[in-house]
């Protein structure tokens, strides 16, 4: 029978309808999955102003010398261009010193503490007596004084979040460019009036001070030491999701065979043991792989770092694997072709807010604070770079919650789906019997 034969007309319509439905499902799933990931990149420059930065001003007027550098910084952050690059929160010398005294710190140490404790994404720090020291160098012709990198600093920690580290320095670079322009527009005219024309003329014979402007020092307190860390903290996360998916598929045939011989609670215990045993094994492989490539895991927890890395990797695998197993039970029961879509959806949903900074995404992506991969990413940052541990309990708690809830739900899903499959098989047998009778 040919495809275009009249006798094949009904089947031809049925085939075209099914093809159309399949194409529709594929396109809808494709768009939905990629829209989640594409959307995390959309409109980022418009959301730079969501990032909170500290402006720590430790200088005051001294002996008639106004804090001109601090005033210049405030002009920069209050300008229309400056406001586009962050939410700048000013803290004056009095407030800074009260915080510093409360924590038994110097002002500089207190600024570092505020950044390390993730109160701000970074800080502009104007040193104490910055303008006065600069003016004194001019008045005394102290050509050994170096205003470059000693008066104003940009402070941050790249390792706090690898996804946002690539944005911090460019943002500070833009602010630096505005600052440099403002130095020549407003700072130097006022500063030279303070210094005096006679002193400026005497410096023309040795113009070292005149040519050295108060440039900004970029201080990254916890830099990312090596690009090798990108592997476990970015692409490695994708593979962890994929392996949490495959560990279930690899055991489907074995589980089916065992289900014909082991029943009830014993079968459920068997399934839970195999699942969590596979999470332990894959997590161990992840930890060993990091050791093989000499990735430093001792930065935070010393020699115990390997065991901690293994434990964290297990939590991530268990939080993802339990959810995958729960969903797979229903997908395999109702519509097996959706398994691939679920894998892609899991990757997109987890990675979109993890590899793209949540503060720079739309509010929709705040769900990322609750997904397993984002929390595992933050935990691994603490392990590898010794970033702030203040949120470690919450992040571990999220992974434990996913693990406990999905592990507890899987047995009920197994019972429910087994009943559904039994009814499906019964109906299939009834239809087969009816067709056999109609043929006779």
N, C-alpha and C positions, 0 to 999 in steps of 0.2 A: 504494500500500500504506500503510495507516494504522499508526501507532506501536503500537497495541494489537491489531492483527490477529494471528491465530494463526500465519500464515506468517512474521511478523516476530519471533516469540518468541525464536529463537536470537540474532538480531541485537540484540534488545532486552536480553537478558542480557549480551551482549558489551559493549554501550554502557554499561550500568550498572556493569559490572565495571571498565571503563576509567575511567569518571568517578570511581568510588570510589578507584581507585589514584592518579589524578591529585590528588584532594582530599587523600589521605593524604600524598603526596609534598610537596604545597604546605604542608600543616600542619606536617609534621615539619621541613621546611626553615625555615619561618617561626619555629618555636619554637627550633630550634637556633641560628639566626642571632641572634635577639633575646635569647635566653638569655645568650649571650656578652656582649652589651652591657649588658643589664639587670643581670647579675651583678656588673659592675664597680662598680655603685652600692650594692650590698647590704652592709649592716653596716659602713659607714665609721666612724661614731662609736666603734665597738668597737675600731677599729684605730688611733685617734689615738696610742695608747701605742707604736706601732711607729716613730713619728717621733723621731729622736734630736736632743735639744737640749742645748746647752752651758749650764751655770750657772757663769759666770766670776766668782769672788769675789776681788776685789783688796784687800779691807780686812782689817785685823787689829786686835787690841786696842791702843789707844794711850793712855798716861797714865791707865790705869784705866777708860777708856771702852771697853766691850765692843762688838764688831761686831754691834750689835742688828739692823740692817737685813739683814745677811747671814743672821743666825739666823732672822729672820722669813721670808726667801725660802726657806730650807731647810725651815721648817715647812710652807710652802705646797706645795713640790714633793713633800714626803714624805707629805702628807695623802692620804687615799683619793681625794678629788676631784682633787687635783693629778696623781696617777699616771694618771688616766684620760686626760690630755691630752698625754702624751708620755713618752719615756724620757729623764729628766733626768740628765745626767752632770756631776757637780760637779768643778770644777778650782779649787784654792785658789791663794792669792797666790804661794806658792813655785813651784808648777808653772807657773803663768802666766808669771811673770817669767823662768823658765828657758827656756821656749819663745820668749818675746819677745826675750831676749838672743841666742838662737841664730839668730834671723832679723833681728837688728838693728832691732827694732821697739819701740815703746812697748807697754804692755799693751793699750791700746785698739786700736792698730793690729794687734796679734796676734789679738785677738778677731775683728776684721774679716777678717783673713787666713784664719782657720779657717772662717769662714762662707763666704767667697768661694771657698775651695778645696773646698767642699761636704763638709767633715767633719761638719757638723751642719746641720740645717735652719734653725736660728736660735739665739739665745743670750739669756740673762738676764745682764746685766753690772752688777755692783755696783761702783761706782767706789771707788778708794782713799780711805781716811779718810772714807767717806760718813757714818757715824754720828758720828764725832768732829767733823767740820765742822758737822754739824747741831747737835750739842750746844754747840759753841763759839759758834755764832750766838745760841743762847738765853742762854748765860752772859754774853755781851758785849752783849746786846740789839741785835744787828746786824740791824735790820729790812730792810736792803737785800739780805740773803741770801735767795735763792730756792730752796727745796728742790724745787720742782716742776720735773721734767724734767732735773735735774742730778745726781741721786744713783744712780738705778737706770734702766737702759735695756733695752728689748727690741730686739734687732738681728736683721735678716733681709734677704734679697734676693728681692723678688717675682719678678724676671725670671729667676731660676734655672729656674723651671718654672711657666709660666702656669697649668697645671692645678692646682698645689698652692697658688698664691699666694692663692686665694680662701679657703683653709683656715687659713693661718698667722695672719693678724690676728685672726680669730674665736677661735682657740685661745689666743692671747696675751690677748685680751680676757677670756676666762674665767679665766685665771690671774690677770689684773689684778684681777678682781672678788674672787677668793679672797684676794689680797694686801691689798686695801683693807680687807676684813673683819678680817684678821689684824693689821693695824696697830692697830686699836682694841681688839682682844681681848688682844694680848700685847705689842706693841711699845711703845705709848705709856705703859702703866703702868710698864714697866721704864725707859723713857727719861726719864719725869718724875722718877723717883727719882734718876737721874743728874744731872739739871739742878738739882733742889732746889726746894722750895716757895716760898722767898723770891723766887727769880728768876722763877718763874711769876707770882707776884703782881705783880711790877713790870712784867711784859709785858701785864697786863690793861689798862693805859692806852693801849697801842698793840698790839692783838692781831694784827698782820699775820702774825707767825710762828706764832701759835697756830692760825690759820685756814688756813695753807698747809701741807698735808701733803706728804710726800715721794712725789709721784706719779711714775708711770713715763713715760719718754720712749720713744716708738715711733720707731725709726730704720731706715728702709728704704734700704739702701745702693745698690741698683740697682732703682729702681721702674720699672714699665712706663709709659713716657712718654705714651702715647696709646692709646685704645681701637682705633684703626685697625690696630694690630698684631694684634688678634684675628683679623682677616681672613686674612692669610697663614699664621698659626700655628694656626688651628682649622678654620674652614669651608674655607679654602683647601686644607687637606690632603685633605679629602673630594673636592674637585674634581680634585686631582692624581691621586687613585686612579681616579676616573671617566674622566679623559682618558687615563690609561695603558691603560684598558680600551677606549675608543673608538678609539684610534689603530690598534689591531689590526683591529677590525671594519671601519673605513673602508677598509682596504686589502685585504680578503678577495677582492673581485671582481677587483681588479687582480692580486693574487697568483695567482689561479686562471687568469687569462688568460696571464700570463707563464709559468706552469708548463707550458703547452702548447707553448712555444717555446724556453725555456731549461731545461737539464737539469743534473743532477749537482751538482758543486761550485760551478759558476757560479750556479746557482739559489740555493744556500745562501748564497753571498756576497751575492747580490742581496737576499735576505730580511734578512740581518743589517744590511746597509747601510741599507735602508729603515727598519728598526725603530729603529736608533740615530740615524739622521737625524731621525726624527720626535720622538725624545726631546729632541734638541738644540733643535728648533724650538719644541716646547711649553714647554721650560724657558726659552727666550728670551722667549716670550710671558709667562710667569709673572714673570720679572724685570722686563720692561718695564711690566707692570701695576702692580707695586709702585712703580716710578719715577713712573708717571703719577699715582698718588695720594700722592706726596711722602712715601713711607715711607723713613725714614732708613736707608740701607744702608752708611753710611760710619763707623759707630760703632767698629767693630773693625779693619777692614782699609783704612780711608781711601778714597782714590779708586778703589782696586782692588776695592772692595766689590761693584760691579755684576758684575764678572767672576766673583768668588767666589760671589755669589748665583746666577748662571747655572750655574756648575759644580755647586754643591750641589743645585740644582733638577734638573739633568740626572742626577745620581747617584740621586736619589729616583725619577725617572721610569724610569730604566734598571733599577733594582732591582725596581720593581713591574711594569714592562712585560715584562721577560724572564720573570718568573713567570707573568704572565697569558697570554703567548703559549704558554708550555709547557703550561699547563693547558688552554687553549682547543683546542689541537691534539687532545687526547684527548676533550674534551667534544664537539666538533664531529664526531668520529669515532663516538662511542658513543651520546651522548644530548644533542643540541643544546639542549633546553629548560633544561638545568642552567646555561646561561651566565648568566642573570639571578641565579640562586642564588649562583653563584661571585662575581659582582660584589658582592652584598650581604654575603656571608661575608667577602670581602676587606676591605670597609669596616669591618665590625663587629670583626673580629679585630685590625685595625691601630689603630682608633680607641679601642677599649675601654681599653687600658692607656695610651694617649697623652693622652686628654682626662680621664682619671681617674687620680690619682696611684697608682702601683704600690704604694707602701708602705701605702696605705689600702685596697687590694684584697686579696682572698684570694691565697694562694700560687700558685694557678693562673695568675694574670695576670703572673707573673714572666717568662713567655714574651715579654712585651712588650719586654724588653731586646734581643731578637734580631730583632724585626720592623722592616721598613724605615721605616715612618712614625714610630715612636717615636724612632729614631736621627736621622732627618731633622729632627724637631721640636727635638731637643736642639741639633743643628748650627745650625739657624736662630736659636735663642736666642743662641748665641755670636755669630753674625753681626750680629744686630739690637741686642743689648744689651751686648755685651762681657762676658758671663759667663765663668766659668773655662774655659780651653782645655785643661785637663789630660786630659779624656776625649775630646777631639776626634778624636785618632788612632784610638781604638777605634771610635767611632761611624762615622767615614768607612770604616774597615775593614769594618764590618758591611755597609754599603751596597755596597762594592766586592765583597765576598764573594757577596752575592746576585746582583750584576750578572754577575760572571765565571762563577759556577756555572750560572745559568740560561741565559746566552748560550751556554755550552759545551754545555749539555744540549739546547737547541732543535734543532740539526741532527740529532742522534740521534732525537729525538722525531719530526721531520719524516719521516725514513726509515722509522721504525717504523710510524707512522700511515698513511703512503702504502701500505705493504705490506698493512696491515689493510684499508684502503679498497679496494685492488685485489681482495683475497679477497672482500670483501662484494659488490662489483660482479659478480664472477664467479658467486657464489652466486645473486645476484638474476637474472642472465641465465639460469642453469640453471633456476631456478624458473619464470621466464617461459616458457621453452621447454617445460617439463613441462606447464604450464597450457595452452599452445597445443595441445600434442598431445592432452591429455585432452579439450579442447573439440571437436577434430576427431573 
